[in-house]
Amino acid sequence: MVSAAGLSQRVAHLSPSATLSISAVAKAMQAEGLDVCSLSAGEPDFETPEHIRAAAVRALEEGKTRYGPAAGIPALRQAVADKLQQENGLNFSRDQILISNGGKQTLFNLAMVLLDPGDEVILPVPYWVSYPEIVTLAGAKVVRVPTEEAQGFKLTAAQLRQALTPHTKVLILNSPANPTGAVYHRHELEALAEVILSVPDLYVICDEIYEKLVYGEAHHISLGSLSPEVFQRTILSSGFAKAYAMTGWRIGYLAGPKPIVDAAINLQSHSTSNVCTFAQYGALEALTSPLSAASIEKMRQEFSQRRDLMVQGIRALPGVTCPQPEGAFYVFFNIRQTGLSSVEFCQRLLKEQQVAAVPGVAFGADHCIRLSYATDRATIEKGLHRLHQFVCSL
Ligand SMILES: *Cc1c(COP(=O)(O)O)cnc(C)c1O
């Protein structure tokens, strides 16, 4: 099959990132002077902390402007290894770390070095928008496993066991999760680990980019910290975007078994080479400065209060349900009773009440809507009020 424009089969079925495109429409409406409440953002609304920006400016002024090693500057790779050891209980050495252009490139690199046509990748649904596209681009098959709202949208050991086939190569686990805010607890991870270890050669890609954003009683646990056996099977994908409000900097990292990391370095050396040199010095500051902890905690506490505000507002909507999100900055709620598809719901909500939200179909769940609380409380309150009017008008 050759497409009319001469495009490859690889990209013929690729859809644009739904989250990025809704934000773009909302921004365009705002630019026209409309009073849009944007609750669709996938990025923190805070500035990158001052000490991190200053470190990058300093690096730029010191002339850190040339090509560096494709894998990242050694000091940053070491700082990531130290962080993973101290905070996550993961024993990676410096040469098991690759610095990439965001978590997205990390995941893309991984798909390219791990997957062949015919391989299966298990994706718990709802999933982050880019996972299926990245897996499909690598030619592998996505195996979608729906999770239950009553289980907090978390994959159970029984569901994982059922989805396994002789072709299963990778499981992607995202905790805290986008779009649901789900955080896997220790006993849930232990149950999954038992199934994972029962299959030889199954790798788990742990996307832990929201690890710093957990609320209430919840705390983040890295799957790989459970035992040395599980550690051998885990590949970590993370980055600076969400924890440090550094989305535009494009810095993520991969940590995993050395042969996989070496292959990813090799691949990246032929695609993007090193991440922007002076940006890496900002990331190094983020990991090593004693000032960072307080900046992160301030953002986390603000997110925590907004979460409570938003969950309360959504639960007050007639016919709408949502589990308590324990991490990230999203609320994922069920609109089945409205009888609308998620796209109809979001299009009408934007048109009739000027509120931007993301349809759940983008995450594989057409009966749900994602709202983001990565915006100020006044916008959240106004958005919730309009959402209430909208749902009541249906
Ligand atoms: C934001 C995000 C990423 C990666 O973001 P980058 O900006 O590329 O670092 C990865 N996974 C999930 C689930 C995300 O929400």
The ligand as an SDF file (V2000), in Angstrom:
LIG
                    3D

 15 15  0  0  0  0  0  0  0  0999 V2000
    5.4420   13.7900   29.7820 C   0  0  0  0  0  0  0  0  0  0  0  0
    5.6040   12.3230   29.7150 C   0  0  0  0  0  0  0  0  0  0  0  0
    6.7540   11.6860   29.2050 C   0  0  0  0  0  0  0  0  0  0  0  0
    7.9560   12.3190   28.5530 C   0  0  0  0  0  0  0  0  0  0  0  0
    8.0580   13.6090   28.4920 O   0  0  0  0  0  0  0  0  0  0  0  0
    9.3690   14.3230   27.9200 P   0  0  0  0  0  0  0  0  0  0  0  0
    8.9420   15.7400   27.8500 O   0  0  0  0  0  0  0  0  0  0  0  0
    9.6640   13.7300   26.5920 O   0  0  0  0  0  0  0  0  0  0  0  0
   10.4640   14.0650   28.8980 O   0  0  0  0  0  0  0  0  0  0  0  0
    6.8490   10.3170   29.2630 C   0  0  0  0  0  0  0  0  0  0  0  0
    5.8680    9.5840   29.7720 N   0  0  0  0  0  0  0  0  0  0  0  0
    4.7400   10.1320   30.2490 C   0  0  0  0  0  0  0  0  0  0  0  0
    3.7170    9.2430   30.7980 C   0  0  0  0  0  0  0  0  0  0  0  0
    4.5570   11.5210   30.2240 C   0  0  0  0  0  0  0  0  0  0  0  0
    3.4170   12.0560   30.6660 O   0  0  0  0  0  0  0  0  0  0  0  0
  1  2  1  0
  2  3  1  0
  2 14  2  0
  3  4  1  0
  3 10  2  0
  4  5  1  0
  5  6  1  0
  6  7  2  0
  6  8  1  0
  6  9  1  0
 10 11  1  0
 11 12  2  0
 12 13  1  0
 12 14  1  0
 14 15  1  0
M  END
$$$$
